[in-house]
Amino acid sequence: MSNFNKSYILSISMVSALGGLLFGYDWVVIGGAKPFYERFFDITTSANLQAWAMSSALVGCIIGAMISGILSDRFGRKYPLLLAAIFFTISAFGTGIANTYNAFIIYRIIGGFGIGLASALSPMYIAEIAPSHLRGRYVSLNQLTLVIGILAAQIINLWIADKVPENATDEFIRLSWNGTIGWRWMFWAEAVPALAFLVLILFIPESPRWLFKAGKADKAIPTLQKIGGIAYANQEMHNIKATLNDASEKFDFKELFKPKFTKVLAIGVVLAIFQQWCGINSVFNYAEEIFTAAGYGVSDTLFNIVITGGVNLIFTLVAMFTVDKWGRKKLMVLGALGLAITYSLLGTAFYLQIKGIAVLALVILAIAIYAMSLAPIVWVILSEIFPNRIRGAAMALATFGLWIACFILTYSFPLLNKGLGAAGTFWVYGGICLLGFVYIIIKLPENKGKSLEEIENELVK
C-alpha cells in the first residue's frame, strides 16, 4: 500500500469531482435566488410556473443522464466530462442574463445537461482509478465537492442579497437590488468554477478501465503504474482482462437486461430512486417555504439555509472517514431508519404548529443523517456495483432513474405541500424511508474493501 501515489490519485479525483461541485452549486443556487427571480418574472401567484422554474433543470439532467452511457462507452469518461463543463459555463452566463421567463428556463435546462452528465461520470471515473481499499473515500470526494458547491451557493446567495424588510411587498422586492440584479450575480458566480473545470479536465488521464475496454491497454498501463507502481499495474491488468474477455464485441444496450445483470441493475436503480424519494432535496429546494412555515422571514431563511449547508459539509466529512471502515450497508441502514424517524417528528411538529428552533433543529438533524449516509454512499455503491462491460450504460440507466425520481419529487413538493400540508408531506417521506430501510436490509450486499472485479464476480453469476 505504501507504493500508492496518493497525491496523484487525489489530484485527478479532485478535478473529476469539480463536476460534483458544479452539480451542487447549480442545483441549489436557484433556492436562494427563488424569492427574487419569481418577483422579477411575476410568477408568485402561479404554483405551476414556480414548480417549472425549480424543476426545469431536471429535464436537462434526465437527458444528460440518458446520453452519458452512450457518450462514456464511445468516447470514454474524460471528454463527456469536458462537455459537461461547457454546459455548466453556458448555463452560468445565460441564466444570469435572461430577461424573459422562457430564456431563464432554457438556460436552466442547459445547466441540467451538465448536471446529468457529471452526476453519472464524475463518481464513475473516480471509482475506476481509485485503489479498492480507498475507493469509498475517494468516490465520496465527489459528494464532498457537491456539498461544498451547495454551501458555496448558499453563502454566495446570502452575501449577494441585501437584507429584506420583514413586511416587504412583492413590488418592493421586484424593484430592489435583489429583484433586479442580485439574483443574476448568484448564477454568474458559477462561471468561475465552471471555467476552472473546463481547463483542468484537459490535464487528467482517461480511465484505465475504459481504455482496456476500448482495446487501448497500452495507454492504460502508464496511468496504472503512476497510481500504484508496476506490481499494482500488472495485478489490475490481470483483473480487468478477466472481466473483459468479450470486450472486442460491440456492446448492445439489450445486454443490460440479461438475467445475469438484472439483479445488480435492480439494486442500483432502486437505490438511485430511493436517494431522491427520501425527500431531502425538497428541504434544499424549498427551504424558503419550509422555514416560512416555521415562522422565519426571508433574511432569516437565507441565514438558516447557510447553517444547513455547514451541517451538510461536516457530516459528509464524517461519511468520508467511515465508509471504508464501517462499510456501505451499515451507513445506508442508519440513514434510512434515521430519516424515517426524523421525518415523523418533523411532520408532527408542523401538525402541532410548533415553530422556530424546534423545526430548524429537526431539519438540521435530517440533513446530518442524509449527509453521512444516503447522499455519498449511494454514489459510491452506484460507481462500484456494475460490471466493467456494462458500467457506463448501467450507470446511465441508474442515474436516469435518479433524475426521473428527482423530477417527480421536485415538481410534486409544492403540490403535496398544498394538498397535504407540511405535516402530511413529511409523513409521506418518512414512510418511503421506512420502505427503503427494509429493502436495504434484505437486498444490499457489502462491498467494503473489494476490487471492482471482485464485486462483479460476486454479484454477476
C-alpha positions in Angstrom: 0.0 0.0 0.0 2.9 2.3 0.5 3.6 2.4 -3.2 0.3 4.2 -4.0 0.8 7.7 -5.3 -2.0 9.2 -3.2 -1.2 12.8 -4.2 -1.7 11.9 -7.8 -4.9 9.9 -7.1 -6.2 12.8 -5.1 -5.4 15.4 -7.7 -7.1 13.7 -10.6 -10.0 12.7 -8.4 -10.5 16.3 -7.3 -10.5 17.5 -10.9 -13.2 15.0 -11.7 -15.0 15.9 -8.5 -15.3 19.5 -9.7 -18.3 18.1 -11.7 -19.8 17.4 -8.3 -19.1 20.9 -7.1 -20.8 22.4 -10.1 -23.7 19.9 -9.7 -24.2 21.1 -6.1 -23.9 24.8 -6.9 -26.2 24.7 -9.9 -28.7 22.6 -8.1 -29.0 24.8 -5.0 -28.3 28.4 -6.2 -31.9 28.6 -7.5 -33.2 28.1 -4.0 -31.6 31.4 -2.7 -32.5 33.2 -5.9 -36.1 32.0 -5.8 -37.7 34.8 -3.8 -36.2 37.3 -6.2 -36.5 35.9 -9.8 -40.1 34.9 -9.0 -40.9 38.6 -8.4 -38.9 39.6 -11.5 -40.7 37.2 -13.8 -44.0 37.8 -11.9 -44.8 34.2 -11.2 -45.5 34.4 -7.5 -49.2 33.6 -8.0 -48.7 30.5 -10.2 -47.7 27.3 -8.5 -47.2 25.6 -11.9 -44.8 28.3 -13.2 -42.9 28.2 -9.9 -42.6 24.5 -10.0 -41.4 24.5 -13.6 -38.8 27.1 -12.8 -37.5 24.9 -10.0 -37.7 21.6 -11.8 -36.9 22.6 -15.4 -33.2 21.8 -14.9 -34.2 18.2 -14.3 -35.3 17.8 -17.9 -31.7 18.5 -18.8 -30.5 16.2 -16.0 -32.6 13.4 -17.4 -31.4 13.9 -20.9 -27.8 14.3 -19.8 -28.0 11.0 -17.8 -29.6 9.2 -20.7 -26.8 10.1 -23.1 -24.0 9.7 -20.6 -23.9 5.9 -21.1 -23.7 6.3 -24.9 -21.0 9.0 -24.7 -19.0 7.3 -22.0 -18.9 4.0 -23.8 -18.0 5.6 -27.1 -15.7 8.4 -26.1 -14.5 7.5 -22.6 -15.1 9.3 -19.3 -12.9 12.3 -19.8 -14.4 14.0 -22.9 -18.0 13.8 -21.8 -16.9 15.4 -18.5 -15.4 18.2 -20.7 -18.8 18.5 -22.4 -20.5 18.8 -19.0 -18.1 21.7 -18.2 -19.1 23.5 -21.4 -22.8 23.1 -20.5 -22.2 24.5 -16.9 -20.4 27.5 -18.3 -23.1 28.3 -20.8 -25.8 28.0 -18.2 -24.0 30.2 -15.7 -23.7 33.1 -18.1 -27.1 32.5 -19.8 -29.3 32.2 -16.7 -27.8 35.4 -15.3 -28.6 37.5 -18.5 -32.1 36.1 -19.0 -34.7 38.8 -19.3 -37.7 36.5 -20.0 -39.1 33.5 -18.2 -38.6 31.2 -21.2 -35.0 32.2 -21.7 -34.4 31.5 -18.0 -35.9 28.1 -18.4 -33.8 27.2 -21.5 -30.5 28.1 -19.7 -31.6 26.1 -16.6 -32.2 23.1 -18.9 -28.7 23.5 -20.4 -27.3 23.5 -16.9 -29.2 20.4 -16.3 -27.4 18.7 -19.2 -24.2 19.3 -17.3 -25.6 18.0 -14.0 -26.9 14.8 -15.7 -23.5 14.1 -17.3 -21.4 15.0 -14.3 -23.6 13.1 -11.8 -23.1 9.8 -13.7 -19.5 10.3 -14.9 -17.6 12.0 -12.0 -18.1 9.2 -9.4 -17.7 6.5 -12.1 -14.3 8.0 -13.2 -13.0 8.2 -9.6 -14.2 4.6 -8.9 -12.3 3.4 -11.9 -9.0 5.0 -10.9 -9.0 4.5 -7.1 -7.5 1.5 -5.3 -10.1 -0.8 -3.8 -9.2 -0.1 -0.1 -9.6 3.6 -0.7 -12.3 3.7 -3.2 -15.2 4.7 -0.9 -13.2 7.6 0.4 -12.2 8.9 -3.0 -15.6 8.5 -4.6 -17.0 10.3 -1.6 -14.8 13.3 -2.6 -17.4 13.8 -5.3 -20.1 14.1 -2.7 -17.8 16.4 -0.6 -17.3 18.8 -3.5 -21.0 18.6 -4.2 -21.7 19.7 -0.7 -19.1 22.4 -0.9 -20.9 23.6 -4.1 -24.2 23.6 -2.2 -22.6 25.6 0.7 -20.9 28.0 -1.7 -24.2 28.7 -3.4 -25.8 29.3 0.0 -23.1 31.6 1.2 -22.9 33.5 -2.1 -26.7 33.9 -2.1 -26.5 35.3 1.5 -23.6 37.5 0.6 -25.1 39.0 -2.5 -28.6 39.5 -1.3 -29.4 42.7 0.6 -31.4 42.3 3.8 -35.2 42.3 3.0 -37.5 44.2 5.4 -39.9 41.9 7.3 -43.0 43.3 5.7 -41.6 43.9 2.2 -44.2 43.7 -0.6 -43.7 41.8 -3.8 -43.3 45.1 -5.7 -40.7 46.3 -3.3 -38.6 43.1 -3.7 -39.1 43.2 -7.5 -37.7 46.7 -7.8 -34.9 46.2 -5.2 -31.2 45.2 -5.9 -32.2 41.6 -5.1 -35.0 41.6 -7.6 -33.2 43.4 -10.5 -29.5 42.5 -10.4 -28.7 40.5 -7.3 -30.3 37.2 -8.3 -28.3 37.4 -11.6 -25.0 37.5 -9.8 -26.0 34.4 -7.9 -26.0 32.5 -11.2 -23.0 34.3 -12.7 -20.8 33.3 -9.8 -21.0 29.7 -11.1 -18.9 30.6 -14.1 -15.7 30.7 -12.0 -15.6 27.0 -11.1 -17.2 26.1 -14.4 -14.3 27.6 -16.3 -11.8 26.0 -13.9 -13.3 22.6 -14.6 -13.2 23.3 -18.3 -9.5 23.9 -18.2 -8.4 21.3 -15.6 -10.3 18.4 -17.2 -7.9 18.6 -20.2 -5.0 17.5 -17.9 -6.3 14.3 -16.3 -5.8 10.9 -17.9 -8.6 8.7 -19.4 -10.0 6.0 -17.2 -7.7 2.9 -17.5 -10.7 0.5 -17.3 -12.3 2.3 -20.2 -9.1 2.2 -22.2 -8.8 -1.6 -21.6 -12.4 -2.0 -22.7 -11.7 0.1 -25.8 -8.7 -2.0 -26.8 -6.2 0.6 -25.8 -4.4 -1.2 -23.0 -1.0 0.4 -23.9 -2.4 3.8 -23.0 -3.9 2.5 -19.7 -0.7 0.9 -18.3 1.2 4.2 -17.7 -1.7 5.5 -15.6 -2.0 2.4 -13.5 1.8 2.4 -12.9 1.6 6.0 -11.8 -1.2 5.2 -9.4 0.3 2.2 -7.7 3.6 1.0 -9.3 4.4 -1.8 -11.6 3.2 -4.7 -9.4 -0.2 -3.0 -8.9 -0.5 -2.2 -12.6 0.2 -5.9 -13.5 -2.4 -7.1 -11.0 -5.0 -4.7 -12.2 -4.4 -5.6 -15.8 -5.0 -9.2 -14.9 -8.2 -8.5 -13.0 -9.6 -6.2 -15.7 -8.8 -8.6 -18.6 -10.6 -11.4 -16.7 -13.9 -9.5 -16.9 -13.4 -8.2 -20.4 -12.9 -11.4 -22.4 -15.5 -10.3 -24.9 -14.6 -6.6 -24.9 -13.9 -6.7 -28.7 -17.6 -7.4 -29.3 -19.8 -4.3 -29.8 -21.8 -3.5 -26.7 -25.6 -3.8 -27.1 -27.8 -2.0 -24.6 -30.0 -5.1 -24.6 -27.2 -6.8 -22.6 -28.3 -4.7 -19.6 -31.4 -6.8 -19.3 -29.8 -10.2 -19.5 -30.7 -12.3 -16.5 -27.2 -12.3 -15.0 -27.3 -8.5 -14.9 -30.9 -7.8 -13.8 -30.2 -8.3 -10.0 -27.4 -5.8 -9.8 -29.2 -3.4 -12.1 -32.3 -3.5 -10.0 -30.3 -2.8 -6.8 -28.7 0.2 -8.5 -31.9 1.7 -9.9 -33.9 1.2 -6.7 -31.1 2.9 -4.5 -30.9 5.7 -7.0 -34.6 6.4 -6.9 -34.7 6.0 -3.1 -31.9 8.6 -2.7 -34.3 11.1 -4.2 -37.6 9.9 -2.8 -36.2 10.1 0.7 -37.2 13.7 0.3 -34.2 15.6 1.5 -33.8 17.6 -1.8 -37.2 19.2 -1.0 -35.6 20.7 2.1 -32.9 22.3 0.0 -35.0 23.4 -3.0 -38.0 24.6 -1.0 -36.2 25.9 2.1 -38.0 29.2 1.8 -41.4 27.6 2.2 -40.3 25.3 5.0 -38.7 28.0 7.1 -41.5 30.4 6.3 -44.0 27.8 7.6 -41.8 27.6 10.7 -42.1 31.3 11.3 -38.9 32.7 9.7 -38.6 35.8 7.4 -36.7 35.9 4.1 -33.4 37.1 5.5 -33.6 34.7 8.5 -34.3 31.9 6.0 -31.2 32.7 3.9 -29.1 32.5 7.1 -30.7 29.2 8.2 -30.0 27.8 4.8 -26.3 28.5 5.3 -26.5 26.7 8.7 -27.9 23.6 7.0 -25.2 23.8 4.3 -22.5 23.8 7.0 -24.0 20.8 8.7 -24.2 19.1 5.3 -20.4 19.6 4.8 -19.4 18.5 8.3 -21.3 15.2 8.1 -20.2 14.5 4.6 -16.6 14.5 6.0 -17.8 12.0 8.6 -19.0 9.8 5.8 -15.7 10.0 4.0 -13.8 8.7 7.1 -16.3 6.0 7.9 -17.4 4.5 4.5 -14.2 2.3 4.2 -14.3 1.4 7.9 -17.9 0.8 8.7 -18.9 -0.3 5.2 -21.7 0.8 2.8 -24.6 -1.2 4.2 -24.3 -0.1 7.8 -24.4 3.6 6.8 -27.3 3.1 4.4 -29.3 1.3 7.2 -28.5 4.1 9.6 -29.6 6.7 7.0 -32.9 5.2 6.0 -34.1 4.5 9.6 -32.8 7.8 10.9 -34.6 9.8 8.3 -37.8 7.8 8.8 -37.8 8.8 12.5 -36.8 12.4 11.9 -39.4 13.0 9.2 -42.1 11.6 11.5 -41.1 14.1 14.2 -40.8 16.9 11.7 -44.3 16.2 10.3 -45.6 16.1 13.9 -44.0 19.5 14.7 -45.8 21.0 11.7 -49.1 19.3 12.6 -48.9 20.7 16.1 -47.9 24.1 14.7 -44.6 24.1 16.6 -42.4 26.8 15.1 -38.9 28.3 15.3 -35.9 26.5 16.7 -37.6 23.0 17.0 -38.2 22.8 13.3 -34.7 24.2 12.5 -33.2 21.5 14.7 -35.1 18.7 13.1 -34.2 19.9 9.6 -30.5 20.1 10.6 -30.8 16.5 12.1 -32.3 15.2 8.8 -29.6 16.8 6.7 -26.8 15.5 9.1 -28.2 11.9 8.7 -28.6 12.2 5.0 -25.1 13.7 4.5 -23.3 10.9 6.3 -25.3 8.1 4.6 -27.6 8.2 1.6 -26.0 11.2 0.0 -22.5 9.9 -0.5 -22.9 6.2 -0.1 -25.5 5.7 -2.9 -23.0 7.3 -5.3 -20.2 5.0 -4.0 -22.4 2.0 -4.5 -23.5 3.0 -8.0 -20.0 3.7 -9.1 -18.7 0.2 -8.0 -21.6 -2.2 -8.2 -21.9 -2.5 -12.0 -19.7 -4.9 -14.1 -16.9 -3.4 -16.2 -18.5 -4.3 -19.5 -21.8 -2.6 -18.8 -20.7 0.1 -16.3 -21.2 3.1 -18.5 -24.7 2.1 -19.7 -25.8 0.8 -16.3 -24.6 3.9 -14.5 -26.5 5.9 -17.1 -29.7 3.9 -16.5 -29.4 4.2 -12.7 -28.7 8.0 -12.9 -31.6 8.4 -15.4 -33.9 6.7 -12.8 -32.5 9.0 -10.1 -33.3 12.2 -12.1 -36.7 11.0 -13.1 -37.4 10.4 -9.4 -35.9 13.8 -8.6 -38.1 15.5 -11.2 -41.2 13.9 -9.6 -40.1 14.8 -6.1 -39.3 18.5 -7.0 -42.4 19.1 -9.1 -44.7 17.3 -6.6 -43.5 19.0 -3.4 -45.4 22.3 -3.8 -48.5 20.3 -4.9 -48.1 17.9 -1.9 -47.4 20.8 0.4 -50.6 22.5 -0.8 -52.7 19.3 -0.6 -51.4 17.6 2.5 -49.7 20.4 4.3 -46.1 20.3 5.5 -47.0 17.7 8.1 -48.6 15.2 5.7 -45.8 15.7 3.2 -43.0 14.8 5.6 -45.0 11.9 6.9 -45.1 10.6 3.3 -41.3 10.9 3.1 -41.0 9.1 6.4 -43.0 6.2 5.1 -40.8 6.0 1.9 -37.7 6.0 4.1 -39.1 3.1 6.2 -39.6 1.1 3.0 -36.1 1.9 1.9 -34.8 0.6 5.2 -36.4 -2.8 4.7 -35.1 -3.0 1.1 -31.5 -2.2 2.2 -31.6 -4.8 4.9 -32.8 -7.5 2.5 -31.1 -6.8 -0.8 -27.9 -4.6 -0.4 -24.6 -6.5 -0.3 -21.4 -5.1 1.4 -18.6 -4.1 -1.0 -16.1 -2.7 1.5 -12.5 -3.4 0.6 -13.3 -5.4 -2.6 -11.9 -4.6 -6.0 -14.4 -3.7 -8.8 -13.7 -7.1 -10.4 -14.3 -9.0 -7.1 -17.6 -7.2 -6.7 -18.5 -8.2 -10.3 -17.6 -11.8 -9.7 -19.8 -12.0 -6.6 -22.9 -10.2 -8.0 -22.9 -11.4 -11.6 -23.1 -15.2 -11.9 
